[in-house]
Amino acid sequence: MEKDLNLPELSFYDFADALGLLEKNIKRVEPTEQNIRQSDLTLVSFSPMVVARYNNKTTTMKDLFPTTTITAFKNVLNSLNTEDWRDLRFTVSLYSNNNQSYQNFEKSKVLARADIDKAFTLEELIKLVENTFEGYLPNILHRTYKGWHLFWVCDEFIDRENRQLIDDFVKFLNRFKYRQKATWIDRLDLFGAMTRIVNSDLKCYLYNPILYSEKTLRNIDVKRAVSKYDYVIPSKEELEDVLSHCSAFQTLDNTWETHNYFQWRDMGFIYAARYLLANSEVEKKRIYNEYVEKSLTHPKANINKIKKQFLQYSINWVPKDNKFKIPSCLLYTFQASVKDALFLEKEMDI
């Protein structure tokens, strides 16, 4: 049970509404209909662009929770039990084509999500948050099965044409994470991020009621954040964190079937780096199998060449002279991740 810190609790409906995931419309009323309550006139649904994973299938939240009156919709959302909906995950941003890849991103009120796999108490979490993020505090704290999700929320949607603002804000927050050595945060990202339902087991709190604005985002000095970045020896967690919000990597990782040779080669180097940093043989096998399976989606794939490329070339090319070499994403985008330079010729132990 959470200690009472006088933070307002959000219901699942309130949470989804705050994240900009709901759509509301006024029901058309026939002239013969009278004495209809306003709550019966307002129809609510999830946006069809909220992607969901449920029972190992990709669907939408709108398919799972059909349009109905606001009263009925609230009753449904706010009465979900953990046992029946434990498997449900859904995106915190809106995506086209029922696919939460970077290229399918449409818009978002959520600017960043921190994923924490440690089960801190609410009081412990708040102390860590305040010691790490200074004046850029998250708006919403949401308990998950493993730990917590933190959300930074904007007062309006940021659309795909301005998604660089989100990229920059995530980079900016990561500055605080690394400067404060906040290893309690497993991932800080936005594109492709998903979360869970809210109920009595997975409580949700309004922590910072002051929403961020587009003006605030445009005034953030990302270059200053870069210049003050404290470079460290890369770890497995840091590499995965970089890849989680690098647009070049995400694009290439979702288009293996169309790679040219150089794109496939460079992705092999990145997967080799993940392989070499893995904590166990089981994890190494998983990464290797993932690389092989994705490579096989190319119409001209050859299983023998794929295995030889990885086992005889890629994993031997990446480590060199106690340094770690990974292709810069500047090869594929002019908007490199603020941390990509971290993985170019940095000394490390493997």
C-alpha positions as CSV (number, residue, x, y, z in Angstrom):
1,M,0.0,0.0,0.0
2,E,1.3,3.4,-1.0
3,K,2.0,5.9,1.8
4,D,-0.4,8.8,1.6
5,L,1.5,11.8,0.2
6,N,-1.6,13.7,-0.7
7,L,-1.1,13.3,-4.5
8,P,-4.3,13.2,-6.5
9,E,-5.0,9.7,-7.9
10,L,-6.0,9.3,-11.5
11,S,-8.5,6.7,-12.7
12,F,-7.8,4.8,-15.9
13,Y,-10.2,7.2,-17.8
14,D,-8.4,10.3,-16.4
15,F,-5.0,8.8,-17.2
16,A,-6.0,8.0,-20.8
17,D,-7.6,11.4,-21.2
18,A,-4.5,13.2,-19.8
19,L,-2.3,11.4,-22.3
20,G,-4.5,12.5,-25.2
21,L,-5.6,9.0,-26.1
22,L,-9.3,9.5,-26.1
23,E,-11.8,11.0,-28.7
24,K,-15.1,12.7,-27.7
25,N,-18.0,13.4,-29.9
26,I,-21.5,14.7,-29.4
27,K,-24.3,12.2,-30.3
28,R,-26.8,13.3,-32.9
29,V,-30.2,13.7,-31.3
30,E,-33.4,13.1,-33.1
31,P,-36.2,15.8,-32.8
32,T,-38.4,13.3,-31.0
33,E,-35.9,12.6,-28.3
34,Q,-36.3,14.7,-25.2
35,N,-35.0,15.0,-21.7
36,I,-31.6,13.5,-22.6
37,R,-28.8,14.0,-20.1
38,Q,-25.6,15.7,-21.3
39,S,-23.6,12.6,-20.2
40,D,-25.7,10.5,-22.6
41,L,-25.0,12.9,-25.5
42,T,-21.2,12.6,-25.2
43,L,-19.7,9.6,-26.9
44,V,-16.1,8.5,-26.0
45,S,-13.7,6.1,-27.5
46,F,-9.9,5.5,-27.7
47,S,-8.4,7.0,-30.8
48,P,-8.1,4.3,-33.5
49,M,-4.4,5.3,-33.6
50,V,-3.7,3.9,-30.1
51,V,-2.0,0.6,-30.8
52,A,-2.4,-2.3,-28.4
53,R,-0.9,-5.7,-27.7
54,Y,-3.3,-8.2,-26.1
55,N,-3.1,-12.0,-26.0
56,N,0.0,-11.9,-28.2
57,K,-1.9,-10.0,-31.0
58,T,-1.6,-6.5,-32.3
59,T,-4.9,-4.6,-32.2
60,T,-6.2,-1.2,-31.2
61,M,-7.6,0.1,-27.9
62,K,-10.7,1.2,-29.8
63,D,-11.3,-2.4,-30.9
64,L,-11.0,-3.6,-27.3
65,F,-13.1,-0.8,-25.8
66,P,-15.8,0.3,-28.3
67,T,-17.4,3.7,-28.5
68,T,-20.1,4.4,-25.9
69,T,-21.5,7.2,-23.7
70,I,-19.0,8.9,-21.4
71,T,-20.7,7.4,-18.3
72,A,-20.6,3.8,-19.7
73,F,-17.0,4.3,-21.0
74,K,-15.8,5.5,-17.6
75,N,-17.5,2.6,-15.9
76,V,-15.8,0.1,-18.2
77,L,-12.3,1.5,-18.0
78,N,-12.4,2.1,-14.3
79,S,-13.5,-1.4,-13.4
80,L,-10.8,-3.4,-15.2
81,N,-9.2,-6.1,-13.0
82,T,-5.6,-7.1,-13.1
83,E,-6.2,-10.8,-13.8
84,D,-8.1,-10.3,-17.0
85,W,-6.0,-7.5,-18.4
86,R,-2.5,-8.3,-17.2
87,D,-1.3,-8.9,-20.7
88,L,-2.6,-5.6,-22.2
89,R,-0.1,-3.0,-23.3
90,F,-0.9,0.1,-25.3
91,T,1.0,3.0,-26.9
92,V,1.1,6.4,-25.2
93,S,1.2,8.2,-28.5
94,L,-0.8,7.9,-31.7
95,Y,0.4,5.9,-34.8
96,S,-0.9,5.2,-38.2
97,N,-1.0,1.7,-39.9
98,N,-1.5,0.0,-36.5
99,N,2.3,0.1,-36.1
100,Q,4.2,2.1,-33.4
101,S,7.3,2.5,-35.4
102,Y,9.0,5.9,-35.7
103,Q,8.0,6.4,-39.3
104,N,4.3,5.8,-38.4
105,F,4.2,8.3,-35.5
106,E,1.4,10.9,-36.0
107,K,1.2,12.9,-32.8
108,S,1.5,12.8,-29.0
109,K,0.8,14.8,-25.9
110,V,3.3,12.6,-24.1
111,L,6.8,14.0,-24.5
112,A,8.8,11.3,-22.7
113,R,8.4,8.1,-20.7
114,A,10.8,6.8,-18.1
115,D,10.6,3.0,-17.6
116,I,11.7,1.8,-14.1
117,D,11.8,-1.9,-13.3
118,K,12.4,-1.5,-9.6
119,A,9.5,-1.6,-7.2
120,F,10.2,1.6,-5.2
121,T,7.6,2.9,-2.8
122,L,6.0,6.2,-3.9
123,E,8.0,8.1,-1.4
124,E,11.3,6.6,-2.5
125,L,10.4,7.3,-6.2
126,I,9.6,10.9,-5.6
127,K,12.9,11.5,-3.8
128,L,14.8,9.9,-6.7
129,V,12.9,11.9,-9.3
130,E,13.5,15.2,-7.5
131,N,17.2,14.5,-7.1
132,T,17.6,13.7,-10.7
133,F,15.4,15.9,-12.9
134,E,15.6,19.2,-10.9
135,G,13.1,21.6,-12.5
136,Y,11.9,19.3,-15.3
137,L,9.7,17.0,-13.2
138,P,7.3,14.4,-14.7
139,N,3.6,15.1,-14.6
140,I,2.3,11.6,-14.0
141,L,3.6,8.6,-12.0
142,H,2.1,5.2,-12.9
143,R,2.8,2.0,-11.0
144,T,3.4,-1.0,-13.3
145,Y,3.8,-4.7,-12.6
146,K,7.6,-4.4,-12.2
147,G,8.0,-0.9,-11.1
148,W,6.9,2.5,-12.5
149,H,6.4,4.6,-15.6
150,L,6.9,8.4,-15.5
151,F,5.3,10.6,-18.0
152,W,6.1,14.2,-19.2
153,V,3.0,15.6,-20.8
154,C,2.4,18.6,-23.1
155,D,-0.6,20.9,-23.0
156,E,-1.2,20.2,-26.8
157,F,-0.4,17.6,-29.4
158,I,3.1,17.6,-31.0
159,D,2.6,16.3,-34.5
160,R,4.9,14.3,-36.8
161,E,6.2,17.5,-38.5
162,N,7.5,18.7,-35.1
163,R,8.6,15.4,-33.6
164,Q,12.2,16.6,-33.4
165,L,11.0,18.6,-30.4
166,I,10.2,15.3,-28.7
167,D,13.6,13.8,-29.8
168,D,15.3,16.8,-28.3
169,F,13.4,16.7,-25.1
170,V,14.2,13.1,-24.5
171,K,17.8,13.8,-25.1
172,F,17.6,16.7,-22.7
173,L,16.1,14.5,-20.0
174,N,18.8,11.9,-20.6
175,R,21.3,14.5,-19.8
176,F,20.0,14.6,-16.2
177,K,19.8,10.8,-16.1
178,Y,23.5,10.4,-17.0
179,R,24.9,13.4,-15.1
180,Q,23.2,12.1,-11.9
181,K,24.1,8.5,-12.7
182,A,20.4,7.5,-12.3
183,T,20.9,3.8,-13.0
184,W,17.5,3.2,-11.3
185,I,15.9,4.3,-14.7
186,D,16.0,1.5,-17.1
187,R,14.9,3.4,-20.2
188,L,13.9,7.0,-21.0
189,D,12.2,7.2,-24.4
190,L,8.9,8.0,-26.2
191,F,8.6,6.6,-29.7
192,G,7.1,3.1,-29.6
193,A,6.6,3.3,-25.8
194,M,3.7,1.4,-24.3
195,T,2.1,1.3,-20.8
196,R,-0.4,-0.6,-18.7
197,I,-4.0,-0.1,-17.4
198,V,-4.7,1.8,-14.2
199,N,-6.6,0.1,-11.3
200,S,-6.2,-0.5,-7.5
201,D,-3.1,-2.6,-8.2
202,L,-1.5,-0.3,-10.7
203,K,-2.2,3.1,-9.2
204,C,-1.6,6.4,-11.0
205,Y,-0.8,9.8,-9.5
206,L,-0.8,13.4,-10.7
207,Y,2.6,14.5,-9.5
208,N,3.3,17.8,-11.4
209,P,0.1,19.5,-12.5
210,I,2.0,22.1,-14.7
211,L,2.0,20.7,-18.2
212,Y,4.8,21.5,-20.6
213,S,4.2,23.7,-23.6
214,E,5.6,23.8,-27.2
215,K,7.2,27.2,-26.3
216,T,9.0,25.5,-23.5
217,L,10.3,22.8,-25.7
218,R,11.5,25.3,-28.3
219,N,13.4,27.2,-25.6
220,I,15.3,24.2,-24.3
221,D,19.0,24.6,-25.2
222,V,19.8,21.1,-26.5
223,K,23.3,22.2,-27.6
224,R,24.0,23.3,-24.1
225,A,22.9,19.9,-22.9
226,V,25.3,18.3,-25.4
227,S,28.3,20.4,-24.3
228,K,27.7,19.5,-20.6
229,Y,27.2,15.8,-21.2
230,D,29.5,13.6,-19.0
231,Y,30.8,10.9,-21.3
232,V,31.2,7.5,-19.6
233,I,32.4,4.1,-20.7
234,P,29.4,2.5,-22.5
235,S,27.4,-0.2,-20.7
236,K,24.8,-2.6,-22.0
237,E,22.1,-0.3,-20.5
238,E,23.5,2.8,-22.1
239,L,23.7,1.2,-25.5
240,E,20.1,0.0,-25.4
241,D,19.0,3.4,-24.2
242,V,20.7,5.1,-27.1
243,L,19.1,2.7,-29.6
244,S,15.7,3.1,-28.0
245,H,15.4,6.8,-29.2
246,C,17.8,6.9,-32.2
247,S,15.6,7.5,-35.3
248,A,18.2,6.0,-37.7
249,F,18.4,2.7,-35.8
250,Q,14.6,2.5,-35.4
251,T,14.1,3.1,-39.1
252,L,16.6,0.5,-40.1
253,D,15.4,-2.0,-37.5
254,N,11.9,-1.9,-39.0
255,T,13.0,-2.2,-42.7
256,W,15.3,-5.3,-42.8
257,E,13.5,-6.6,-45.9
258,T,14.6,-3.5,-47.9
259,H,18.2,-3.1,-46.6
260,N,21.0,-2.6,-49.1
261,Y,24.3,-4.3,-48.2
262,F,25.8,-1.4,-46.3
263,Q,22.7,-1.0,-44.2
264,W,22.6,-4.7,-43.4
265,R,26.3,-4.7,-42.6
266,D,26.0,-1.7,-40.2
267,M,23.0,-3.3,-38.4
268,G,25.1,-6.4,-38.0
269,F,27.7,-4.3,-36.2
270,I,25.1,-2.9,-33.9
271,Y,23.7,-6.3,-33.1
272,A,27.2,-7.6,-32.6
273,A,27.7,-4.8,-30.0
274,R,24.5,-5.8,-28.2
275,Y,25.7,-9.5,-28.4
276,L,29.1,-8.6,-26.9
277,L,27.5,-6.6,-24.1
278,A,25.0,-9.3,-23.2
279,N,25.0,-10.5,-19.6
280,S,24.5,-14.2,-20.3
281,E,24.8,-16.9,-23.0
282,V,21.0,-17.1,-23.1
283,E,20.8,-13.4,-23.9
284,K,23.5,-13.7,-26.5
285,K,21.6,-16.5,-28.2
286,R,18.4,-14.4,-28.2
287,I,20.2,-11.5,-29.9
288,Y,21.9,-13.7,-32.4
289,N,18.6,-15.4,-33.3
290,E,16.9,-12.0,-33.6
291,Y,19.6,-10.9,-36.0
292,V,19.3,-14.0,-38.1
293,E,15.5,-13.9,-38.2
294,K,15.4,-10.3,-39.3
295,S,18.1,-10.8,-41.9
296,L,16.1,-13.6,-43.4
297,T,13.2,-11.3,-44.2
298,H,15.2,-9.9,-47.1
299,P,14.1,-11.5,-50.4
300,K,17.7,-12.4,-51.3
301,A,18.7,-13.6,-47.9
302,N,21.2,-16.5,-47.6
303,I,21.3,-18.3,-44.2
304,N,24.9,-19.4,-44.6
305,K,26.1,-15.9,-45.5
306,I,24.1,-14.4,-42.6
307,K,25.7,-16.6,-40.0
308,K,29.2,-16.2,-41.5
309,Q,28.8,-12.4,-41.6
310,F,27.9,-12.2,-37.9
311,L,30.0,-14.9,-36.3
312,Q,33.2,-14.4,-38.4
313,Y,33.1,-10.7,-39.2
314,S,30.7,-8.5,-37.2
315,I,31.6,-9.6,-33.7
316,N,35.3,-9.4,-34.5
317,W,35.1,-5.9,-36.1
318,V,33.3,-4.1,-33.3
319,P,36.0,-4.6,-30.5
320,K,39.4,-3.2,-31.4
321,D,42.3,-2.1,-29.2
322,N,40.2,-2.0,-26.1
323,K,37.8,0.3,-27.9
324,F,34.3,-0.2,-29.2
325,K,33.4,0.7,-32.8
326,I,29.8,1.3,-33.9
327,P,28.8,3.0,-37.1
328,S,27.5,6.6,-36.4
329,C,23.9,7.2,-37.2
330,L,25.1,10.3,-39.1
331,L,25.5,7.9,-42.0
332,Y,21.7,7.7,-42.1
333,T,20.4,10.9,-40.6
334,F,21.4,14.6,-40.1
335,Q,19.8,14.5,-36.7
336,A,22.2,12.3,-34.8
337,S,21.4,11.2,-31.2
338,V,23.0,13.5,-28.7
339,K,24.8,10.4,-27.2
340,D,25.9,8.7,-30.4
341,A,29.4,10.1,-30.2
342,L,29.7,8.2,-26.9
343,F,30.0,5.0,-28.9
344,L,32.7,6.1,-31.3
345,E,36.2,5.1,-30.2
346,K,35.4,5.1,-26.5
347,E,37.5,2.8,-24.3
348,M,35.7,0.0,-22.6
349,D,36.2,-3.5,-21.3
350,I,34.5,-6.4,-23.0
